[in-house]
Amino acid sequence: MKVVEASFFFLDDVDGEQMLKNIERAGRVCYKSEGRITNGSAVDFVNRIIKNGHESVLEHEKISVCVICDRGISHEIVRHRIASYSQESTRYCNYSSEKFGKEITVVSPAFWKKDCKEYHEWENAMKYSEQAYFSLLKMGASPQEARGVLPNSLKTEIVMTMNLREWRHFFLLRTSKRAHPQMQEIANMMLRSFKERIPIVFDDIEVN
């Protein structure tokens, strides 16, 4: 059994400045003010539309990321409906095969230290799930049948694509202190990177 930390990566290079220019070009059609576009006008334009609540213009740009998290958190992620998802399938992935190292991979809980009793209890439960899964496969069960014993902590990879307006909504909800601790972990991790790459759009959303 392998234990990993939650993480993510961008599927494509993110050119935040070009995104702002594209948003301005689309948004100025509303006002027929294309003639006011200059080399530095996109930042002010996007800043104004966010402050004025005209966020539909942000939908012209999207970002795709691949999130490595546990199955439980992935179930919360896919509740964001204005998005596209492609997720690692436990129906078709056989974790006893070579490409998975003949082991399951689980995501370490963000809320327990590795030397505490709760963590050790969790770790033992993960090992038992792995043993039961492999036992069922050896008995002739298919991966889609054996997956019933796999835990919520099982590592999954999910590609998520959202437009910038929906990313704002995602971050506002999922970085909140009311969100699940492991959701906060991955959402704050992503928000930091989004802020670094894209000017203005996420400046008003705090990393917690």
C-alpha positions, 0 to 999 in steps of 0.5 A: 500500500502506498500513501500519498499527499493530495496534489494537482497539476495544470494540464496546459500552460496558463498565460494569465495576461493573455486570458485577461486580454481575451476577456477584455476583447469579448467583454467590450463587445457589450459596450462597443468600446473595442477602440479603447483596448490598449496594451495595459487596458485588460487589467482595469477592464477585468477588475471593473467587471468583477467589481460590477458583478458582470462575471459572465464575461469571465466564462470565455476563458477556462482552465483544466487541472488534474487533481489527485485526491481521495474518492470522498473529496472527488465526490464533492468536487463533481457536485460543481455542475458547470464543469467537465470531469474525467475521473480514474475509474475503479470499474476498469482499473485493476490495482493488482496489475503492474502499472499500479505497482500491485498495490492500492494508493491512498491519500493521507488524511490532512487532519491527523499527524502521522504519529497519532493513534487515529492515523495508525487506526486509519492506516490499519483499516487501509491495509485491511481494505487492500487485503480484502480487495486483492483476496476478492480478485484472486477468488475471481472477482472482477475489479468492478465487483471487488471495488466495493471494499475499497475505502473513501481514502483511495487515491483518485485522479480527476481532470476538472475543467471550469470557466473562470467564473465557476473557478471563482465560485469553486474557490469561494465555497471550497476554501471556506472554513466550513468545507471539509479539511481535505477539500480546504487543503486542495482548494487552497493549494490550487488557489495559490497557484491560480493567483500566481498565474492569473492577475486580478481574477482571484485577488479578492478571494483569500487563501485560508 
